Amino acid sequence: MPRPTRKQRGYDQDWMRLRARFLAEHRDCCRCGRRATVVDHIDTIRDAPHKRLDPNNLRAMCTRCHNQRTALDQTHAEKTRLKAAGEDGMPLAKDHPWYRTS
């Protein structure tokens, strides 16, 4: 399945205007202090779509720190998905290693 477009993921013209304003006001990365180039959603659009354009849900980051944060979030999400279990204690993810036959 192809990845949705930027607009379909919530990054439309309203977002681009807010992003530009936010970076103009927040020039430094909130983690390392380098020049910020990315506006990060604290609560992701997927998890909190109603906070997509909320300035209180944003933070300025450099690309390096944002990439590190994204990698950690994706790793955590995958671990959480694999840990989710049904009432019988068996993992809900059918691709969990417990379901492998070889």
GUMI-838538 format. One record per residue (C-alpha): residue in three letters; x, y, z. Coordinates in steps of 0.2 Angstrom, whole numbers, plus 2048, in hexadecimal, padded with zeros to 3 digits. Layout:
tormar = ALA | c1 = X | c2 = Y | c3 = Z
...
This chain:
tormar = MET | c1 = 800 | c2 = 800 | c3 = 800
tormar = PRO | c1 = 808 | c2 = 811 | c3 = 7FB
tormar = ARG | c1 = 80B | c2 = 81E | c3 = 808
tormar = PRO | c1 = 7FE | c2 = 82B | c3 = 80A
tormar = THR | c1 = 802 | c2 = 83C | c3 = 803
tormar = ARG | c1 = 809 | c2 = 84A | c3 = 80E
tormar = LYS | c1 = 7F8 | c2 = 853 | c3 = 80D
tormar = GLN | c1 = 7EF | c2 = 842 | c3 = 812
tormar = ARG | c1 = 7FB | c2 = 840 | c3 = 821
tormar = GLY | c1 = 7F6 | c2 = 852 | c3 = 827
tormar = TYR | c1 = 803 | c2 = 85C | c3 = 820
tormar = ASP | c1 = 7F9 | c2 = 869 | c3 = 816
tormar = GLN | c1 = 7FB | c2 = 87B | c3 = 813
tormar = ASP | c1 = 7F4 | c2 = 87F | c3 = 824
tormar = TRP | c1 = 802 | c2 = 874 | c3 = 82B
tormar = MET | c1 = 80F | c2 = 87C | c3 = 820
tormar = ARG | c1 = 80B | c2 = 88E | c3 = 826
tormar = LEU | c1 = 80B | c2 = 889 | c3 = 838
tormar = ARG | c1 = 81B | c2 = 880 | c3 = 836
tormar = ALA | c1 = 824 | c2 = 88F | c3 = 82E
tormar = ARG | c1 = 81D | c2 = 89A | c3 = 83C
tormar = PHE | c1 = 822 | c2 = 88E | c3 = 84A
tormar = LEU | c1 = 834 | c2 = 88C | c3 = 843
tormar = ALA | c1 = 836 | c2 = 89F | c3 = 842
tormar = GLU | c1 = 831 | c2 = 8A1 | c3 = 854
tormar = HIS | c1 = 83B | c2 = 891 | c3 = 85A
tormar = ARG | c1 = 84C | c2 = 891 | c3 = 852
tormar = ASP | c1 = 855 | c2 = 885 | c3 = 85C
tormar = CYS | c1 = 853 | c2 = 872 | c3 = 85F
tormar = CYS | c1 = 84A | c2 = 86E | c3 = 86F
tormar = ARG | c1 = 856 | c2 = 860 | c3 = 872
tormar = CYS | c1 = 867 | c2 = 865 | c3 = 86D
tormar = GLY | c1 = 866 | c2 = 878 | c3 = 869
tormar = ARG | c1 = 86C | c2 = 876 | c3 = 857
tormar = ARG | c1 = 862 | c2 = 87F | c3 = 84A
tormar = ALA | c1 = 850 | c2 = 878 | c3 = 848
tormar = THR | c1 = 84B | c2 = 872 | c3 = 837
tormar = VAL | c1 = 83C | c2 = 867 | c3 = 83C
tormar = VAL | c1 = 82C | c2 = 86A | c3 = 845
tormar = ASP | c1 = 827 | c2 = 85B | c3 = 84F
tormar = HIS | c1 = 816 | c2 = 856 | c3 = 856
tormar = ILE | c1 = 818 | c2 = 850 | c3 = 868
tormar = ASP | c1 = 808 | c2 = 846 | c3 = 866
tormar = THR | c1 = 808 | c2 = 83F | c3 = 855
tormar = ILE | c1 = 7FB | c2 = 844 | c3 = 848
tormar = ARG | c1 = 7F6 | c2 = 831 | c3 = 848
tormar = ASP | c1 = 7F3 | c2 = 831 | c3 = 85B
tormar = ALA | c1 = 7EC | c2 = 842 | c3 = 85D
tormar = PRO | c1 = 7E5 | c2 = 849 | c3 = 84C
tormar = HIS | c1 = 7DC | c2 = 857 | c3 = 856
tormar = LYS | c1 = 7ED | c2 = 85E | c3 = 85B
tormar = ARG | c1 = 7F4 | c2 = 85F | c3 = 84A
tormar = LEU | c1 = 7F5 | c2 = 872 | c3 = 849
tormar = ASP | c1 = 7F6 | c2 = 875 | c3 = 85C
tormar = PRO | c1 = 806 | c2 = 87F | c3 = 85F
tormar = ASN | c1 = 807 | c2 = 877 | c3 = 871
tormar = ASN | c1 = 809 | c2 = 866 | c3 = 869
tormar = LEU | c1 = 818 | c2 = 86C | c3 = 85F
tormar = ARG | c1 = 82B | c2 = 86D | c3 = 862
tormar = ALA | c1 = 839 | c2 = 872 | c3 = 857
tormar = MET | c1 = 847 | c2 = 866 | c3 = 854
tormar = CYS | c1 = 856 | c2 = 864 | c3 = 849
tormar = THR | c1 = 855 | c2 = 856 | c3 = 83C
tormar = ARG | c1 = 861 | c2 = 84A | c3 = 846
tormar = CYS | c1 = 857 | c2 = 84B | c3 = 856
tormar = HIS | c1 = 847 | c2 = 849 | c3 = 84D
tormar = ASN | c1 = 84D | c2 = 83A | c3 = 844
tormar = GLN | c1 = 853 | c2 = 832 | c3 = 854
tormar = ARG | c1 = 842 | c2 = 836 | c3 = 85C
tormar = THR | c1 = 839 | c2 = 82F | c3 = 84E
tormar = ALA | c1 = 843 | c2 = 81F | c3 = 84E
tormar = LEU | c1 = 840 | c2 = 81D | c3 = 861
tormar = ASP | c1 = 82D | c2 = 81F | c3 = 85F
tormar = GLN | c1 = 82C | c2 = 813 | c3 = 851
tormar = THR | c1 = 836 | c2 = 806 | c3 = 85B
tormar = HIS | c1 = 82B | c2 = 809 | c3 = 86A
tormar = ALA | c1 = 81B | c2 = 807 | c3 = 85F
tormar = GLU | c1 = 822 | c2 = 7F7 | c3 = 858
tormar = LYS | c1 = 826 | c2 = 7F0 | c3 = 869
tormar = THR | c1 = 815 | c2 = 7F5 | c3 = 870
tormar = ARG | c1 = 80C | c2 = 7ED | c3 = 861
tormar = LEU | c1 = 816 | c2 = 7DC | c3 = 863
tormar = LYS | c1 = 812 | c2 = 7DC | c3 = 876
tormar = ALA | c1 = 800 | c2 = 7DF | c3 = 874
tormar = ALA | c1 = 7F7 | c2 = 7CF | c3 = 87A
tormar = GLY | c1 = 7E6 | c2 = 7C7 | c3 = 87A
tormar = GLU | c1 = 7DC | c2 = 7C0 | c3 = 889
tormar = ASP | c1 = 7E5 | c2 = 7B0 | c3 = 886
tormar = GLY | c1 = 7F6 | c2 = 7B8 | c3 = 887
tormar = MET | c1 = 7FB | c2 = 7B5 | c3 = 875
tormar = PRO | c1 = 802 | c2 = 7C4 | c3 = 86B
tormar = LEU | c1 = 7F5 | c2 = 7CC | c3 = 860
tormar = ALA | c1 = 802 | c2 = 7D0 | c3 = 853
tormar = LYS | c1 = 801 | c2 = 7C0 | c3 = 847
tormar = ASP | c1 = 813 | c2 = 7C4 | c3 = 842
tormar = HIS | c1 = 819 | c2 = 7C3 | c3 = 854
tormar = PRO | c1 = 828 | c2 = 7B7 | c3 = 855
tormar = TRP | c1 = 81D | c2 = 7AB | c3 = 860
tormar = TYR | c1 = 813 | c2 = 7A7 | c3 = 850
tormar = ARG | c1 = 822 | c2 = 7A2 | c3 = 846
tormar = THR | c1 = 823 | c2 = 790 | c3 = 842
tormar = SER | c1 = 835 | c2 = 78E | c3 = 83D
